[in-house]
Every structure is written in C-alpha cells, then in structure tokens.
Amino acid sequence: MVEWEVRPASASDVEAVAELRAVVLRADLERLGRYDERRVRQRLRDGFDRTHTWVIEVEGALVGCVALRPAEDGRWLEHFYLTPRLQGAGIGSTALRALLARCAERGGDPVRLNVLRGSAARRLYERHGFTVETEDAVDVFMVREPVRT
C-alpha cells in the first residue's frame, strides 16, 4: 500500500488541482463529447474553495484532492480526483470512508455528488452507499442518506 497523507488545501494548490482535474476527467469528457481544455480547468478555478478542500499527497507531491461543501440540502462531495496511477490502490475508498464518518459525527446530513455518466467512479460511490437521485445527458446525481442507528 502506498503511504499517503491528507492536508487542508491552500490557495496555492488551485493550479495543481485544476491540472489534476483535466487529466482525470479527460477520457470521460471526451467520450461524452464535452472536453474543452480551457473550460475543464477554469470550472475548477471558479469553484475552488480551500476552506472545504483537502489535498492528498504522496511523498510531498499532490496526487489527489476532495472537497466537502456544506449546503442547504446536506453536504456536497466535490472535486474528488486521484491521479490515474494511484486509482485502485485503496486511497479513494479510505479517504471517502473518512469523510463519510466525519459527516456522521456532525449530525448525519445527506451527502450528495454528481459523477459523469459512464464514469468508473460511480462504482466507488455505489460501494459506499450512494444511490442515484436523478440523471441527465452528462451527469448522474447521487445521494447517500445518513445512517441512522
């Protein structure tokens, strides 16, 4: 297993995260006919909020990120990207489990996200209890209701 760490994002991380997003989403966006080299990066820049974002590092290098934004309808899991060479190594599952546990500790709000249609990431979310709420031509909107004990 690769050793990795999580740290709060800083404003200086935005360009590295924008580049990671472009790499991770490229194949799915191209398949959907939606890839635009400038727009894929600019959308991240426009929505980047370091106060709700964490960076995943291996040996001091940024290899992933994830954001968990509070909203009226629960929390939104956003910008969850992991460099392709580390996908499937358990980092994403471990990070997602930790975020969901944090949500449960804070009152158990629903957690929502959207994933591109046909993305392999959807299986990760389904394994962690997310179900489909709605879909459109590009996105699948999913929710994980709080676990009640």
C-alpha positions in Angstrom: 0.0 0.0 0.0 1.2 3.5 -0.9 1.7 5.8 2.1 -0.2 9.0 1.8 -1.3 12.0 3.8 -4.1 14.5 3.8 -3.7 18.2 4.5 -6.0 21.2 4.2 -5.8 22.8 0.8 -4.2 26.2 0.4 -4.9 28.9 -2.2 -1.6 28.0 -3.9 -3.0 24.5 -4.7 -5.6 25.7 -7.2 -3.5 25.3 -10.4 -2.2 21.8 -9.5 -5.8 20.7 -8.7 -7.1 22.2 -11.9 -4.4 20.3 -13.9 -5.3 17.0 -12.0 -9.0 17.5 -12.8 -8.2 17.9 -16.5 -6.1 14.7 -16.5 -8.7 12.7 -14.5 -11.8 13.8 -16.4 -10.4 13.9 -19.9 -11.4 10.4 -21.1 -14.9 10.6 -19.7 -15.5 14.2 -21.0 -14.1 13.2 -24.5 -16.4 10.2 -24.5 -19.4 12.5 -23.7 -18.2 15.0 -26.4 -17.7 17.6 -23.6 -14.0 18.0 -23.3 -12.7 21.6 -23.6 -9.1 22.0 -22.5 -9.6 25.5 -21.1 -13.0 25.0 -19.6 -12.2 21.9 -17.7 -9.5 23.8 -15.8 -11.5 27.1 -15.4 -14.5 25.4 -13.9 -12.2 24.1 -11.1 -10.7 27.5 -10.6 -14.1 29.1 -10.4 -15.4 26.7 -7.8 -12.3 26.1 -5.7 -12.9 26.8 -2.1 -9.8 25.9 0.0 -11.8 26.1 3.3 -13.7 22.9 2.3 -11.0 21.1 0.3 -8.3 18.7 1.3 -5.2 17.6 -0.7 -3.9 14.1 -0.8 -0.1 13.8 -1.0 2.4 11.0 -1.5 6.0 11.9 -0.6 5.1 15.6 -0.6 3.6 15.6 -4.1 -0.1 16.4 -4.7 -1.8 13.3 -6.1 -5.4 13.9 -5.2 -8.0 16.2 -3.7 -11.5 16.2 -2.3 -14.0 18.8 -1.2 -16.9 18.5 1.1 -19.1 21.6 0.9 -22.0 22.4 3.3 -25.3 23.2 1.6 -29.0 23.5 2.5 -29.7 20.0 1.3 -26.8 18.4 3.2 -23.2 18.3 2.1 -21.8 18.1 -1.5 -18.8 15.9 -2.2 -16.9 17.7 -5.0 -13.6 17.7 -6.8 -12.7 14.1 -5.8 -9.8 13.4 -8.0 -6.9 11.0 -7.7 -4.0 10.7 -10.2 -4.7 7.7 -12.5 -1.5 5.8 -11.5 -2.9 5.5 -7.9 -6.5 4.7 -8.7 -7.5 1.3 -7.4 -4.9 1.4 -4.6 -7.5 1.9 -1.9 -6.7 5.6 -1.3 -10.0 6.8 -2.7 -12.0 4.3 -0.6 -10.1 5.2 2.6 -10.5 8.9 2.0 -14.2 8.6 1.2 -14.8 6.4 4.3 -13.1 9.1 6.5 -15.2 11.9 5.0 -18.4 10.0 5.5 -17.5 9.2 9.1 -16.9 12.9 9.7 -20.3 13.7 8.3 -21.9 11.1 10.6 -20.2 12.6 13.6 -21.5 16.1 12.6 -25.2 15.1 12.6 -25.6 12.8 9.7 -26.6 15.1 6.8 -27.2 13.5 3.4 -24.1 13.7 1.2 -24.7 14.5 -2.5 -22.5 14.4 -5.5 -22.5 14.2 -9.3 -20.5 11.9 -11.4 -20.1 11.9 -15.2 -22.3 9.3 -16.9 -20.3 6.1 -17.6 -17.5 7.0 -15.2 -15.9 4.2 -13.3 -16.0 6.4 -10.2 -19.7 5.6 -9.9 -18.9 2.1 -8.7 -16.8 3.5 -5.9 -19.7 5.7 -4.8 -22.2 2.8 -5.0 -20.0 0.6 -2.9 -20.1 3.3 -0.2 -23.9 3.6 -0.1 -24.7 6.3 -2.7 -27.8 5.8 -4.8 -29.0 7.6 -7.9 -31.4 10.5 -7.4 -31.5 11.9 -11.0 -29.6 11.8 -14.2 -29.2 13.9 -17.3 -27.3 13.6 -20.5 -24.0 14.2 -18.8 -24.3 13.7 -15.1 -25.6 11.2 -12.6 -26.7 12.9 -9.3 -26.3 10.6 -6.3 -27.1 10.8 -2.6 -26.0 8.9 0.5 -28.6 9.3 3.2 -27.3 9.3 6.8 -27.1 6.0 8.5 -29.5 6.0 11.5 -28.6 3.9 14.5 
